[in-house]
Amino acid sequence: MLNPTLNLQTAPGHQVLAAAGKRILRPGGRAATEKLFQWADFKPGETVLELAAGFGDSAIALAKRYGLYVVAIEKNPDSVARARTNVAAAGLSDRIEIIEGDIFDLDRLGKQFDYVLAEAILTMQSPSGKAKILQGVRDRLKPGGKFLSHELLAQNNESEIHQVLSQVIRVNAAPYSKSNWIAAFETAGLQVQQHQTGIMGLLTIRQMLHDEGITGTALILWNILTKPLLRQRIVQMRQVFNRYKQDLGYIIICAQRL
Ligand SMILES: C[S@@+](CC[C@H](N)C(=O)[O-])C[C@H]1O[C@@H](n2cnc3c(N)ncnc32)[C@H](O)[C@@H]1O
């Protein structure tokens, strides 16, 4: 359902997509997240800190499928409320804690985790913001703990893509190239073990069907068709994704705290 207070002209791209009914808001979708989970090799009872958890989709998968304990931080109060409702509906309130907070204040948590998971959030930060969060991630990991990351990739034309994308999604979105992502991780003391890149599938029908199912995709398409402002914003985003499809994609990285 459309949030009546959301200004569709100015809202960040992920809120526009959520208003259209999208639940999975990461460039490589569920399949890329799944790959990260395989690399992680979780053991029941281990702990995960999730940054910018959105509606709690990944946190629920981690607790339900792998028996993990998850602390998830999310800044948007509406998303926090929705994530808590989803967690309760999944019967996982004893395994998942959703904290309303800012990922720039990770030191407030005061404990360390076996894993940190962050999807579609580092890209939205300036270079110094990325470095600060990565330092926080490193400090919140136990020695030998793993950081699981899923972000936007700009294989070439980083600065042009930064400008055009930021305009269209109304957020300072600065995807890095593969080598720049890896360098940023290693500078923070996170040794990259595995990585994989792929196409930006957020608005492709194929990825949408995989991520949102047939009913979810039908609802999203209906909302796009029937709500002109929503349509305008999503068409603009899709045009930019298509224009840069050779360079724009996702990257997933599994890195270990040294
Ligand atoms: C693109 S969405 C990704 C959500 C989720 N990780 C997913 O992959 O579906 C970005 C999320 O980051 C949250 N966010 C943005 N800045 C944040 C911050 N400083 N601290 C915590 N959450 C933040 C937003 O509210 C939004 O839910």
The ligand as an ORCA input file, in Angstrom:
! r2SCAN-3c Opt
* xyz 0 1
  C      18.360     -0.005     -0.200
  S      17.648     -0.361      1.356
  C      18.278     -1.987      1.666
  C      17.484     -2.724      2.697
  C      17.894     -4.184      2.928
  N      19.282     -4.269      3.385
  C      17.699     -5.019      1.680
  O      18.713     -5.406      1.100
  O      16.563     -5.270      1.269
  C      18.631      0.617      2.405
  C      18.172      0.591      3.864
  O      19.146      1.271      4.665
  C      18.482      1.999      5.689
  N      19.434      3.014      6.147
  C      19.911      4.075      5.454
  N      20.811      4.760      6.178
  C      20.940      4.109      7.370
  C      21.723      4.318      8.542
  N      22.572      5.350      8.609
  N      21.599      3.474      9.574
  C      20.737      2.420      9.510
  N      19.956      2.160      8.417
  C      20.058      2.989      7.359
  C      17.263      2.528      4.961
  O      16.264      2.949      5.861
  C      16.864      1.313      4.120
  O      16.029      0.449      4.849
*
